[in-house]
């Protein structure tokens, strides 16, 4: 487990047997490389290329707070695959990117 995640209460190594709402951390060689959120983690994780990570950690979280918590974790952890979303305007840039991706 990456050291930066050790103090997160409720964090679990990926065991997704049912749809979960929360924040997920994709890790590679002990480093958090991506932080994301989903209201159905099992379905969302299927969209990631397995080549990019070797561990997934999940933090169940209420849906109403997902944007705020995900943004805070990205600002704090600065994962390399969230690089377009680090600084001010986080939600605007990420939502714009997501909308462009969905339209493609």
For each residue, the residues with C-beta under 8 A, 3 or more apart:
1: 5 6 11 13 27 30 55 57
2: 5 6 25 27 30 31 32
3: 6 30
4: 32 77
5: 1 2 8 11 25 27 32 57
6: 1 2 3
7:
8: 5 11 59
9:
10: 59 60
11: 1 5 8 25 57 58 59
12: 15 57 58 59
13: 1 55 56 57 58
14: 24 45 55 56 57 58
15: 12
16: 20 41 42 45 58
17:
18: 42
19: 39 40 41 42 43
20: 16 40 41 42 58 60
21: 38 39 40 41 60 61 62 63 66
22: 37 38 41 58 59 60 61 66
23: 35 36 37 58 59 61 66 69 70 73
24: 14 35 36 37 38 41 44 45 56 57 58 59
25: 2 5 11 32 34 35 56 57 58 59 79
26: 32 33 34 35 36 48 52 53 55 56 79 81
27: 1 2 5 30 31 32 33 53 54 55 56 57
28: 31 33 52 53 54 55
29: 54
30: 1 2 3 27
31: 2 27 28
32: 2 4 5 25 26 27 35 77 79
33: 26 27 28 52 53 79 80 81
34: 25 26 48 52 53 79 80 81 82
35: 23 24 25 26 32 70 73 74 77 79 82
36: 23 24 26 44 70
37: 22 23 24 61 66 67 69 70
38: 21 22 24 41 43 44 45
39: 19 21 63 66
40: 19 20 21 43 44
41: 16 19 20 21 22 24 38 44 45 58
42: 16 18 19 20 45 46
43: 19 38 40 46 47
44: 24 36 38 40 41 47 48
45: 14 16 24 38 41 42 48 56
46: 42 43
47: 43 44
48: 26 34 44 45 52 53
49: 52
50: 53
51:
52: 26 28 33 34 48 49 81
53: 26 27 28 33 34 48 50 56
54: 27 28 29
55: 1 13 14 26 27 28
56: 13 14 24 25 26 27 45 53
57: 1 5 11 12 13 14 24 25 27
58: 11 12 13 14 16 20 22 23 24 25 41
59: 8 10 11 12 22 23 24 25
60: 10 20 21 22
61: 21 22 23 37 65 66 69
62: 21 65 66
63: 21 39 66
64:
65: 61 62 68 69
66: 21 22 23 37 39 61 62 63 69 70
67: 37 70 71 91
68: 65 71 72
69: 23 37 61 65 66 72 73
70: 23 35 36 37 66 67 73 74
71: 67 68 74 75 85 90 91
72: 68 69 75 76
73: 23 35 69 70 76 77
74: 35 70 71 77 78 79 82 85 86 90
75: 71 72 78 86 90
76: 72 73
77: 4 32 35 73 74
78: 74 75 82 86
79: 25 26 32 33 34 35 74 82 83
80: 33 34 83
81: 26 33 34 52
82: 34 35 74 78 79 85 86
83: 79 80 86
84: 93 94 97
85: 71 74 82 90 93 94
86: 74 75 78 82 83 90
87: 90
88:
89: 92 93
90: 71 74 75 85 86 87 93 94
91: 67 71 94 95
92: 89 95 96
93: 84 85 89 90 96 97
94: 84 85 90 91 97 98
95: 91 92 98 99
96: 92 93 99 100
97: 84 93 94 100 101
98: 94 95 101 102
99: 95 96 102 103
100: 96 97 103 104
101: 97 98 104
102: 98 99
103: 99 100
104: 100 101
